[in-house]
C-alpha cells in the first residue's frame, strides 16, 4: 500500500468516525441495559466476523473493553456522528432543559432542520420556528430554515449523513441515510435531549437481515417498485426490528436515488435501518456532488473517502463469515412496476393488473423524502413529454377533477429541476407546487385528501388518515406512475398515458421471483421479544424489584385485535407538532384514527392487549404518552415496533410481547363483526417481576394463565423515575 493511500485512509477515518471517548457518566449502565430480564438460554455465543451494521456501530460505541466486538443483541452506549431533529426540536428543547442541562455536550453533533409544518405561517408556528433558530444560534449548531428542504435530504446533500458513519434522527425515516452507506436509524425526542446533554444514548444492535438483489431492473422499473414489492412480498414481519443490508449485483447496479428511496421505506417494511455498502456508484455520486457550483460536500473529504475504500476495502463491507439472522432475495429482472395499497404497505398489486380496474383518482402527489429528488421529477416530466409528443395538437394537463401536487425534496433539488426544465413541464401540466417540505405526506398544509377521495402518491405511507381524511383511500407508486395517473384520471402506467389504451395482455405476465434462504432465529435475540421461561419466572421474587417498582398490577383487559396498528392510528399526525396539547386533550384523541370510541371506553389502569407490529410507523413520542394520558400503564402485544418500545420505556410505559396470549384472545373474541376496541369483561393480573399474567372472569375464576417477559432492573429504574428524561436528570445531578 502506498504512503499516499495510507495517509488518505487515515484522513477518511478521522472524517467518518466519531471520536473514541469514555461513556458519559449519566449513561454508565447502558451496555447492560435490558428492558426485560434475560433468560440463561438467550446468552448464545457469537462467532465469526461482523456485519456492516455491527462494524459501523462499533466505530460509534463508547466504553467498550479491549477487543470487545459489537454484536447483534448487544445494548451499547453510542456517540452518533449527528443527531437530527426537525419541527420537533421545539418539544426537545424543554426536555433538554428539564434534565438540568445548560449547554450542548457537542455543539456540532445536533442538526436542526425545519421541514414538517412549513406551510403553517401562523404567529404561533413562526414563534416556535424562531425559538428553534435562536436556540441553534446560541449554542453554535447547524440550522436549516423552512424552505431549505426535508431534513433527511438536507443531511445527505450537506455531507452530514456521511458514508461509514452512524447518524440518528428523531424521525422514523432516518433509515434513508443507508442509501449512501451511512447507518441511519431513528431515535425519539427524549433520546435527542439526552444526546444533546451527553453526546450519547443507548442502542441495541438489532438482528441483521441480508437482502440480496439479483439481476438488474427492467426499463421503467425503479427503486420505489423494489421497496413496494418487498413490503408486500415479505409482509409477515420478516424484517421487523431488524437492520437490513442490501447486497448483490442488483444492489450495486442501482443509482443512489433509488438506494435512498429503498432505504427510506425500509421503515415501512418494519426495519430499523436499511444499509447499502459504499461502492464505486456511491463514490462517483459524491464526486459529482463535490464538483457542483457552490458544492456543499468537500472535494477533499470525497477524495479521502475514495482513498479509504480503495485502501481498506474490508472496512466498508461485511465480513464473509458474518452472522445474519436471515437471508432474503429478490430477482429484480422479474419485477414490474407495483402499486401499494390501498391504505396498507403490506398489500401491493402489479400495475399492469391494477390499471385494468381503472381506479379513479381525485388527487395525485409527488412529494416527500422518498421520491421528490431531481431524478424523480425528471422521470415524471418525461412522462408528460412523451404524452405531449403523442398528442401534439393539445396541451397535456391533469385530468378534469384531479388535483396534482408537487414539492421538491430540497431547495437544491428544486433549483436543479428548474434548471433542467423539468419543473416547468410539471407546472404546465397542471401540477400545483408546494414548498420543499413534508406537507401532505404528514397530513399538514393544503391538498389533503377529503372524505371519499382516492389519492395516488409517491410518498412512503398510506395509512388511513395519514394524508387527510381516514375515510379516503391512498395508493403508493413511483413518480412516473403518479404523473401518468394524474393525466389519465385513473391509476395507470406511463405507456397507457401515452397510447391512451390499456395493454390488457400485460396484466398476466407478472411473476416476481423471491424467497428466503437459511432463515434462522437471530443469534442473539432481543430479550424483550422472548417470553420468560417458567423456571425463571417461578424463581423470581419481590427481591428482584428495585425500591418503588410495582411488582404487579391489575386492571380490566381491553383487546385491540388489529395487526399493524400504526402511530398514525394511535396519535394522528395532524396533532404531532402542536406542542401545547394537554394530557386531557391527548386522552381525548388517542386512537382517533383507529377507533374514536377507544377514548370513551378506556379507563385508568386498563391493560391493553394488541396484535402484531404494534406501534409501527413514525417515531412520534405521543403515541406512547397519549396512552399514558389515558391511564394505560401496560401494553401487551403479539409484537411491537422497536421504535415504539423505545418511546414507551423512555416515557415510563411498559410494553411486553406475548403471542400466545394474543392468539388465545383472538379465538375467544375476534370475529368478522367484532368491535375495534373490545372491553373483554376479563381482569388481568400481571406479575411484572415474576413474569406472569392471569386472566379472571367476572366471578373471579381464572380462565388463562401464562408467562410474560420479566422487567429487568435497569428498565425498572427508568419506570420508577417516570421516564428516561427524569432518570438522566437524576444521574447528571448526582455527578
N, C-alpha and C positions, 0 to 999 in steps of 0.2 A: 504494500500500500504506500502511495506517495505521501511525502510530507504535507503537500498541499491538501490532499484529501483528509489526512488526519486532523489538520488544523480546522478545515471547514466543518468536518464532522463534529468536532468539539464545540465549535460555534453553534451549530444547529442544535446540539444537545442543550446548550445554555438557553437558546431561544425557545425550545419546545418543552422544556421540563421545568416544573415548579421547583422552587428551592427546597432542598432537603432540610428539614427542621425538626425540632422536637415537638411532640404532641402538646397542644395547648393544655395547661392545667385544668381548664374547665371541661376538657374532653378526655381526661386521662383514662377513663374507664371505657372508652369507646370500642377498643378492639374486642373487649369481652362482652359488648352489649348484645343481648339476645332478647327478643320480645317474649318468647316463651322458653321454658326450661328445656334444654336438650335431653334427648334420650341417649343412653350409652351407645346403642347400636347406630346412632347417627354419626358418630365420630369415625367416618370412613377415611382411611389413609389416602393421601393424594400421591400420585406417581406421575412421572413423565414431565413433558415440557409444559409451557404456558400457552394459553390462547392469547390472541392480540388484545382482547379486553383486559385480561389479567396483567399483561405486560404494561399497558398504559396506566392501569390503576396502580401498579407497583411504583411507577415513577412519581405518583402523587400521594402515595401513602406516607404517613409520618409516624415515627416512633417504632418502626419495625426493628426486630432484633437482627443481628448479623446473620446473613444467609437465609433470612426468613422470606419466603416467597408468598405472594398473594395468590389465593386460590378461590374458585367459586365457593360461596358459602361463608367466607370469612367476613366478619364485621370489623371494619378498619376505620381509622381516622384518616381523612383525606384533606389535602390542601389543593383545591382545584385551581387551574390557571386563572379562570374568571368565574364569576357568578353574575348571571344576568337577571335583572328584574325590569319589568315594564311599567304599565299603569299601576300594577300592584305595589310598586315602590311606596306609594302613599300609605299603604297598610303596613309595610315592613318597617318604615321609619319609627312609628311609635313602639313597635316591638323591640327594635334596637335600643331605643331609649329606656324602655321599661326594664331591660335586663341590666341597667346600670352602666351601659357603655357610653362613652363620650366622644370617642374617635374611632375611625376605622383601623383595624389591625394592619391592613394593607390597602392603601387608597387606590392602587392600580388594579386591584382584583375585582371590585364591583364595576358593572357596566349598567347604565340606566338608559333605556330606550322607550320612548312613548309611542305606542302603536295601536292600542285596542280601541279606545273610545275617542279617537281624534276628531270625529265629526261633531262631537258634543262641544259646542262653544259657549256653553252656559258659564256664568260667572263662577259658579261653584267648581266646575271642572277645570276652568282656567286657573283658578286659585290653587287647586291641587297640583296641576302641572307646574305652576310657578314655584310652589314649595319644593317639589322634587328637584327642579333645576337649581334652586338655591342650595339645597342640601348637597347636591353634587359639586357645586362651585365651592362651598365651604370646606368640603373635605378633599377637593382636588381630584375627583373621579371623573371618568368618561361619561358624557351625557349626550344623547342624541334626541333632538326635539321631535315633536309631532311633525310628520311630513317627511322625515328622513327615510322612514321605511319600517317594515316589520322587523322586530328585534333580531330574529334568527337570521334573516337575510343580511342585516347590517353587520352582525358579528362575523359572518363569512366574508363579506365584502371588505371589511376593515382588517382582516387578518387576525381577529381576536379568537375565533374558533379555529385554532391552528392545528395542522396535522401532527399526530403523535401526542397531543396534549389532552387533558381532561377538562371540560368546561361544563358547568352545571347552570341550569336556569330555572327560575321559578315559573315555569311554563312547561306543559307536558310535551310540547313539540321540540324540546331541546334535543331530542333524538336526531334531528335533522343534521347536526354538525358531523354525524358519522359519514355523511356523503363525501366529506373532504378528509376523511381519516382521523377526525377528532372524536374522542369518546365523549359524546354529549348525552346527558341524562338529566331528568327532572329532579328538582328538589322542591320544597314547599316554602311558604313565606317565613315560617318560624326558623327553618334551616337557613334561609337567606340572612335573617337577622343575626343568627349565631355565627355565620361565616363573616359577616361584616365585623363582628366584635372579636372573633378569634382567628379568622382566616381559615378555619377548619370546620368540618362537620363529620358525622358518622355516615357510613355507607356499607351496605352488604354487597359484596361482589356476587352478581347473580349467576345462575347456571347459564351456560352459553350454548346456543344452537348454531350449528354450521349449516348455512343455506347455500347450496350450490346452484348457480345459474348456468345452465348448459346451453351451448349453441349461441345463436345471435338472433336478435329481434327482427321479424319480418318488416318490410316497409309499412309505415302507417301505425306501427305499434310502438308505444313509448313507455317510459318508466312508470307512469301512472297506471297503465294497464297491468304492469307487473305486480305492483303492490295491491291493486284492487283484486286481482286474481288470487294472490297469496292469502289475503284476508278471508276470501270465500272458500278457497280450496282447503286451507288448513284452519277451519273455523271452530275447532273444538279445544281451544286454549292450548294448542301445541306449543306455543312460544310465550304463554302468559308468564309475566315476571322474569323472562329470560333476556339476555342480551343476544342479539343476532349478529353473526359475522357472515357477510356475503362473499362468496368465493367462486372460482370457476371462470372459464373463458368468457362466459356471458357477462359476468360482473365486470371483468376488465375491459370489455368492449363498450360498456355504457358511458356516455358522456357525463360530465359532472352534474349537469342539471337534472338528468334522470336519476342519478345516485342520490342527490339531495331530496328529490320527490319520494323515492323509495324509503330512504332513512326517515324522513318526516313522518310517513304514515305507518312506520313500524309501531308507532304509538297506538294507532287504532287496531293494529294486529295484536296488541296486548304486551308488547315488548318494552323493556326499559332502556334499550339502546339498539341502534341499527348501524353497524360499522362496516365500511369498505376499507380495505387496505390501500395505502398510498402506492401508486404505480405511476407509470410514465404519463398516463392520461391526466392524473392529478397534477403532476409537476408541470406539464405543458400548459394546463389551465392556469396555474399560478403564475407562470412566466408571462402568459398573455395579460393577466391582471396587472403585473408589475410594469408592463410596457405601455399601459394606458396613460393618456394625458392626465395629470393630477392623480396619479395612482395612489390608492390607499394601502397598498401592500408593498413592502420594501423589497427592492430587487436584490439587495444583499441577503435578506432573510430567505428569499426564494432560492438563491444560489447556494446558500448554506444547507437548505433543506435537500436539494438535489444531491449535493455532495455527501450528505449523511446517508441518504437512501442508497446511493451507489457504493459507498464505503462500508456500510454496516447493514446489509440487506436483512439480516436476521432480526434486527431491532424493529423492523417495520412490518413483519408478518408473524403469524402464529408459528410456533414450533411444530415440526412434523408429527411429534408424538403428543401433541396437546390433547387433553381430555375434554370432549364435548358431551353435553347432555343428550343431544340427538343430532341427526343429520337428515335434513330435508333437501329435496331437489325439485327443480322446475325446468322443463325443457322450453327455452324461450322460442325456439323455432316453431313450436306447436301452438304458440299463443296468438290470439287475435284480440282486437280491441274489446274491452269489457266495460260494463257499466254496473256500478254498485247501487244496491237498493231495490225498492225504496225504503228509506228510514232505517237501514242497517248496513254496516260494512261487512257483515258476515254473509251477505247474500249478493251475488253478482251474476249477471247474465251476459253471454256473448252479445255484442252489439248487433251482429247480423240477425240474431233471433229476436232481440228486443225491438228492433225497428219495424219488424213486421206487425207488431201490436199497435204501432202508431200512437204512442203515448204522448198526448198533447201536453205542452208546457205553457206556463204563464210567465215564468222568469228564468233567466239564464245568467250565470255568474262566472267570470274569470277573475278571481280574487284569491288572496290568502298566501301563506308562506309555502304551500306545497306546489303551487302551479301558477305563479304570476311573474316568472322570470322572463328575460328577453327571448329566450328560445321558445317559451310557451306562447308569448304574444305573437312571435313570428309565425308559429305554426297555425295559430288562429287566423292571423291576417292572410296567410297563404290559402286558407280555405276560401276566404272572401274573394281573393284574387282569382282563384280557379273558377268559382261560381260566376264571377263577373266576366271572365273570358268566355264561359259557356253561354252567357246571356248578355251579349254586348249591347243590346238595344235598350236596356233599362237598368237603372242603378240598383245594386243589391242592398237590401235593407232587412232588418229584423222583421219577421212575420207580424202581421196585424195581431194585436193582443199580447205580444211578447215584449216584456221589459228586460233589457240586457244591460248588465253592469260589468264594468272592467276597472280594475285597480292594479297598478304595478306593485311589485313586492318592495320596491325602494325607489327613492328619487333617482338613483343611478340607473336602475332598470328603466325607469320612465324616460330618462334622457336618451338612453340607448335606443329605445323603441321609437321615440320621436325622431331621432337622427336617421334611423333606417326607413322611416315612413310607415312602419307597421302600426304605430299608434293612430295615425290619421286614417288609415284604412279601416280600422275598427270603429273609429268615431263616425266616419262617413257611412258605415253600415248600420248606424243607429245605436251604437254602444254608449251608455251613459257612464261618464268617467267619475271615479271616486278617488280621493287622495290615497297615497301609498300607506296602507294600514290594513287592519283586520276587518273592520266594518261588518258586513253582513255575515261573514263566517262565524262570528261570535254572537250574532244577533243584535248588533248595535248599529245605529245610524239609519240611513234611508235604504229603501229597496228590499225590505224584509218580506218574507212570504206571509200571505194572509190566509184566513180560513178557506180551505178547499182548494188552494192553489197547488200547482206542481212546479217544482224547480229542477233544473239540471245545472250542476255546479262543478267547477274544477277545484273545489275546496277539499278538506280532508275528513269532515264529519257530516253525517246526515241523520243524526239522532233527532227524534221528534222534538220539536220546539227549539232546536238549535239555531235555525236561521229565521225564526219568526214564530208563526202560529204552530202549535202542536197538532192542529187539525190540517196542516199542509203535508205534502209529501216531497221528499228530496232524493234525487239520484246524483251520483258522483261519476265523473268521467274525465277524460283528458280535455285540455283546452280546445283542441281541434274539433272534437265531438260537440262540445258546448257551442262553438261557433256555427257548426253545421245545423245543429238543432234550433238555434236561435233564428236562423234564416228560414228554415222549413216550418217551424212551429210545432214540431214533434221530435222526439229523440231519434236521431238518425246519424248515419255515417257521412263523412265528407263526400264520398263517392255518390251517395244518394242526393246530397245537396247539389252536386254538380250536374248529375244526369237528370234529376227530377223524378227518378223512378227507383224503387227498391229492388235490389237484386235478391229475389226470393230464393234462388238456388244456394246463395252463400250461407243461409241460415243453418244448413245441415252439414256444413263442412268443418265444424269446430270440434276438436277432440284434444284437449290440453293434456299433456303428459306430465305427471308429477308423482312424487312419492316420498316415503320416509324410509331411511335405511339406518340400521344399527340404532334404532330407538332404544333408549335406556334411561333409567332414572338419573337425575343429576348426581354426580359422585359425592356431593355434599349438599343435600337438600336443605332448604331453609327450615329451621326448627319450627317456624310459625306455620308451615304448611303440613305438619305431621301431627297426628293425634298422639297424645302421650300414652305409653303402654300402661296396661292395667297394673303391672307390678310397681312401676314408678309412681303411679297415681296413688295406689293404696298405701305406699310408704310415706307419702308426703304428709307433713304435719303443719300445725299452725306456726311452728318454729321456722318454717320456710318462708314466712311472710315477714317483711320489714315492718317496723312500727308505723301504724297509721294506715296500712294497706288492708282493705276488707278481704278477709279470707273467703267470703261467699257473698252472694247477692241473690235476690229473688224478685220476681215480677211476672206480670202477665206475658205470655208468649204471643207476639204479633208476627204473622208469617207473610212475607212478600215473595210469592212463588216465582217471580220473573228472574230469568238469567240476564246477564249483561245490563243490569240496572246502572246506568251511567251517571256521571256527575251532573250532566245537564238535567237528568230526571230528578236527581236529589236536590239540586240547587241551581235553578235556571241561570244561564249566562247573563241575562239582562240585569241581574242584581249584583253580579260579581264585583263590579268596580264602584258600587255605591258603598263607600267605606263607613258611612254613618248609620247603617241599618242596625237597629237594636236587636237584642236577643228575642224579645217578644215578637218582633216582625219576622225574624228568622224562623221562629217556631210556626208562624202562620203560613209561610211559603215553602217549608221543607217538603220535598216530594211533589211539588206543584205540577211538574211536567210528567210525573209518573202517575200519581193518583191524588187529586186535590182533596180527597176525603181523608187522606192519611193524617193531616194535621189535626183534624177533628177527632179522629179515632184514637190516636196515640195518647198515652198517659205517662207521667213521670215513672221512671224505673222499669218501664216495659223492656223486655228482652226481644230485640228484633232479630228474626231469622230470615235470611235471604238466599237466593240461588247462586249460580256460578258467576265468576268475574264481577263481583260486586264492586262498585266504585270505579269502573273503567272510565276512561275519558281524560278530562283535564286534571290539572294539579290543584284546582281551586280548593283552598283550605275550608271554605264554608260548607262543603259537602260533609265534612266531619263536624264542624262546630254547629251547624244547623240541627243535626241530630242531637247533639248535647243540649242545645237550647230547648229542644222538645222533651228533654228529660231522659233521653236514652243514654245508658251508660255502657251497654254491651250489644254488639252486633255479632251474630254467629252466621256464617255463610258457608256455602259449598267451596268457594274460593273467592279471593279478593285481589284487586289490583294492588301491587306493592306500593305504588304511589299513594293510593288511598290509605293503606295501612300506615304508611309513614306519616301522613297527615293526622291520622287517628291517634297514634301514640304520642305525637308531638303536642297534641291538644288534650290528652287525657281520656280519649275514648278507647275502649277495649274492642278489638276485632279478632275473633278466633274462627278457625275453619273446622267444619265437621261435615263432610259429605254424607256420612251415614245418617245423621240427624235430619238433614235436608231431604234425603231420599225417603225417610220414614214419614215426614210431614207431607211430602208430595202424595204418597199413597193414601194418606188419611184425609187430606183436604183438597187437593187440586183436582179440578175438573174443567172441561171446556168453558163453563159459565161461572167459574169461581171468581170471587172478587179479587181486585188487585192487592187490597190490604185485607188480610184475614185475621180478625181477632179470634184466636183459636178456642178460647174458653179453657185453656190449659195454663197452669202456672209453672214457671221454670225456676228450679232451684239449682244454682250454679256454685260449685266449689272451685274458686279461681286458683287456689294453691294446690288442691288435691287433683284438679283436672277432671272434674266430674260434672255431669248435668243430669238432673232428674226432672221429669215432667209429671205433674199430677193433675187429675181432673177436678171437677167442681166438688167432688166428695172427698178429695184428698187422697184418692187412690193413685198409686204410681202406675203410669202407663208406658213410661220409657225411661231407661237408664243407659247412659253412655259416657264415653270418655271425651275429654276436650284437651287441647294443649294447655299445659300449666304456665302460668305467668312467671317469667324469670325475675330475679331480684332487681336487675338494672331497670327493667321496664316498670317494676313496682315503684321505684324511686321517682320516675317521671310522672306516674299516675298520682302518687301521693302529693307531689309538688304542684299538681294541677297543670302539667304540661311541660314541654321542653323549655319554653321561654322562662318559666319560673325556676326550673331546675338549673339552667345555665346561670341565671342571675344569682342564685344562692351559691353556686360554685365559684363564680367570679368574686362575689363579696367575701368569700372565705379565704381567697388567696392573699 
